[in-house]
Amino acid sequence: MTIADTAGAQSAMVRTYEYDDSSVVVADLADASAEPAVDVVDGTAIVVLDGRQHEIDLPREGTVADTFMKNGVLSIELEGTR
């Protein structure tokens, strides 16, 4: 899965890691020129990056425990039942 901008010139790899009681969705945004804004609505993470909006479907129902950016990698941690 990738997040691609409307021109298709850049993309970010998105991976999901599933654990027994949680999931982590990570997106490599190293080429971004600014920090993204992230909001989670009804199982979808909405990421606004460099003036473009991207949507990431989250893998499970549950609560978002944490979102953070480190070294160009966006991480969304989810807790709850499958």
Backbone as CSV, one residue per row, in Angstrom:
resi,resn,N_x,N_y,N_z,CA_x,CA_y,CA_z,C_x,C_y,C_z
1,MET,0.847,-1.159,0.000,0.000,0.000,0.000,0.898,1.229,0.000
2,THR,0.497,2.259,-0.722,1.251,3.509,-0.741,0.301,4.678,-0.593
3,ILE,0.849,5.777,-0.133,0.148,7.053,-0.169,0.788,7.798,-1.320
4,ALA,0.035,8.147,-2.331,0.590,8.859,-3.478,-0.072,10.221,-3.594
5,ASP,0.700,11.213,-4.027,0.088,12.523,-4.216,-0.683,12.519,-5.531
6,THR,-1.422,13.574,-5.799,-2.288,13.590,-6.973,-1.496,13.551,-8.267
7,ALA,-0.290,14.060,-8.279,0.538,14.019,-9.480,1.201,12.658,-9.652
8,GLY,1.256,11.875,-8.586,1.850,10.550,-8.661,3.368,10.558,-8.636
9,ALA,3.973,11.698,-8.412,5.431,11.778,-8.462,6.077,11.220,-7.197
10,GLN,5.418,11.363,-6.070,5.981,10.889,-4.816,5.003,9.910,-4.183
11,SER,5.531,8.959,-3.444,4.666,8.061,-2.695,5.352,7.691,-1.402
12,ALA,4.567,7.214,-0.465,5.100,6.800,0.832,4.661,5.368,1.077
13,MET,5.573,4.561,1.538,5.227,3.181,1.867,4.463,3.153,3.186
14,VAL,3.396,2.377,3.214,2.579,2.227,4.420,2.554,0.749,4.775
15,ARG,2.852,0.445,6.020,2.812,-0.944,6.490,2.014,-1.017,7.780
16,THR,1.409,-2.191,7.993,0.642,-2.442,9.212,1.245,-3.629,9.931
17,TYR,1.457,-3.459,11.217,1.968,-4.536,12.063,0.872,-4.905,13.050
18,GLU,0.433,-6.165,13.026,-0.633,-6.652,13.895,-0.039,-7.401,15.083
19,TYR,-0.545,-7.101,16.266,-0.166,-7.798,17.493,-1.444,-8.330,18.135
20,ASP,-1.322,-9.103,19.203,-2.493,-9.696,19.839,-3.522,-8.657,20.283
21,ASP,-3.068,-7.582,20.891,-3.998,-6.600,21.438,-3.831,-5.202,20.852
22,SER,-3.046,-5.084,19.785,-2.835,-3.773,19.187,-2.358,-3.907,17.746
23,SER,-2.354,-2.776,17.053,-1.818,-2.679,15.696,-1.023,-1.392,15.606
24,VAL,-0.057,-1.374,14.706,0.708,-0.169,14.440,0.747,0.021,12.930
25,VAL,0.330,1.196,12.475,0.402,1.557,11.062,1.537,2.562,10.930
26,VAL,2.480,2.294,10.028,3.610,3.203,9.830,3.661,3.633,8.370
27,ALA,4.013,4.888,8.154,4.154,5.438,6.805,5.469,6.198,6.738
28,ASP,6.281,5.883,5.757,7.567,6.549,5.562,7.332,7.838,4.792
29,LEU,7.440,8.960,5.490,7.213,10.285,4.900,8.487,11.103,4.886
30,ALA,9.611,10.460,4.732,10.917,11.114,4.860,11.098,12.278,3.888
31,ASP,10.446,12.239,2.735,10.606,13.306,1.755,9.696,14.501,2.011
32,ALA,8.886,14.447,3.047,7.963,15.538,3.347,8.741,16.765,3.802
33,SER,8.271,17.929,3.373,8.965,19.158,3.745,8.454,19.746,5.062
34,ALA,7.354,19.207,5.596,6.784,19.713,6.847,6.180,18.564,7.637
35,GLU,5.877,18.839,8.902,5.202,17.851,9.742,3.777,17.643,9.242
36,PRO,3.306,16.408,9.191,1.922,16.184,8.764,0.943,16.478,9.896
37,ALA,-0.286,16.793,9.523,-1.376,16.886,10.482,-2.173,15.592,10.331
38,VAL,-2.486,14.947,11.451,-3.168,13.656,11.414,-4.435,13.732,12.246
39,ASP,-5.532,13.229,11.680,-6.793,13.123,12.401,-7.379,11.761,12.070
40,VAL,-8.008,11.119,13.040,-8.608,9.811,12.826,-10.116,9.939,12.968
41,VAL,-10.838,9.512,11.912,-12.292,9.596,11.885,-12.834,8.275,11.362
42,ASP,-13.642,7.590,12.171,-14.340,6.370,11.752,-13.439,5.351,11.059
43,GLY,-12.316,5.039,11.663,-11.444,4.004,11.120,-10.568,4.429,9.958
44,THR,-10.496,5.717,9.711,-9.646,6.238,8.646,-8.754,7.324,9.215
45,ALA,-7.452,7.223,8.955,-6.524,8.286,9.337,-6.442,9.258,8.174
46,ILE,-6.679,10.529,8.446,-6.595,11.573,7.436,-5.292,12.316,7.685
47,VAL,-4.410,12.255,6.706,-3.083,12.854,6.830,-2.997,14.016,5.856
48,VAL,-2.717,15.214,6.382,-2.525,16.388,5.533,-1.034,16.677,5.544
49,LEU,-0.453,16.628,4.350,0.995,16.728,4.213,1.316,17.579,2.994
50,ASP,2.094,18.619,3.201,2.498,19.512,2.110,1.303,20.005,1.293
51,GLY,0.192,20.326,1.984,-0.984,20.855,1.323,-1.869,19.819,0.638
52,ARG,-1.541,18.547,0.769,-2.344,17.478,0.157,-2.950,16.611,1.249
53,GLN,-4.155,16.115,0.994,-4.827,15.239,1.955,-4.759,13.800,1.462
54,HIS,-4.391,12.888,2.364,-4.320,11.464,2.060,-5.121,10.721,3.121
55,GLU,-5.702,9.580,2.742,-6.473,8.781,3.686,-5.863,7.397,3.804
56,ILE,-5.762,6.906,5.037,-5.254,5.565,5.303,-6.333,4.807,6.062
57,ASP,-6.804,3.701,5.500,-7.769,2.856,6.207,-7.041,2.124,7.323
58,LEU,-7.570,2.217,8.525,-6.946,1.567,9.667,-7.457,0.133,9.786
59,PRO,-6.618,-0.787,10.255,-6.922,-2.214,10.168,-7.878,-2.781,11.193
60,ARG,-8.232,-2.062,12.222,-9.047,-2.642,13.290,-9.906,-1.565,13.921
61,GLU,-10.958,-2.047,14.565,-11.736,-1.133,15.383,-11.057,-1.051,16.732
62,GLY,-11.063,0.074,17.310,-10.417,0.272,18.591,-10.106,1.743,18.761
63,THR,-9.331,2.042,19.747,-8.992,3.423,20.022,-7.566,3.710,19.577
64,VAL,-7.365,4.917,19.122,-6.018,5.349,18.749,-5.291,5.696,20.031
65,ALA,-4.244,4.957,20.302,-3.485,5.173,21.526,-2.495,6.322,21.365
66,ASP,-1.891,6.433,20.166,-0.851,7.442,19.977,-0.566,7.622,18.496
67,THR,-0.255,8.835,18.106,0.288,9.110,16.773,1.531,9.957,16.979
68,PHE,2.581,9.625,16.252,3.791,10.422,16.376,4.639,10.295,15.120
69,MET,5.551,11.256,14.959,6.450,11.304,13.814,7.873,11.316,14.348
70,LYS,8.713,10.422,13.820,10.107,10.384,14.229,10.950,10.006,13.012
71,ASN,11.932,10.834,12.708,12.830,10.600,11.578,12.082,10.367,10.267
72,GLY,11.021,11.111,10.050,10.274,11.007,8.806,9.317,9.840,8.718
73,VAL,9.095,9.123,9.829,8.184,7.987,9.832,6.993,8.306,10.736
74,LEU,5.799,8.282,10.142,4.564,8.497,10.888,4.104,7.161,11.440
75,SER,3.831,7.111,12.745,3.328,5.892,13.393,1.976,6.187,14.028
76,ILE,1.027,5.269,13.795,-0.301,5.367,14.410,-0.510,4.078,15.176
77,GLU,-0.564,4.170,16.495,-0.744,2.999,17.348,-2.210,2.867,17.722
78,LEU,-2.752,1.663,17.566,-4.157,1.385,17.872,-4.248,0.317,18.920
79,GLU,-5.146,0.495,19.882,-5.404,-0.513,20.908,-6.855,-0.921,20.836
80,GLY,-7.165,-2.110,21.256,-8.539,-2.563,21.302,-8.680,-3.952,20.748
81,THR,-9.923,-4.411,20.675,-10.183,-5.771,20.209,-10.277,-5.798,18.703
82,ARG,-10.072,-6.979,18.176,-10.170,-7.168,16.720,-11.601,-7.267,16.305
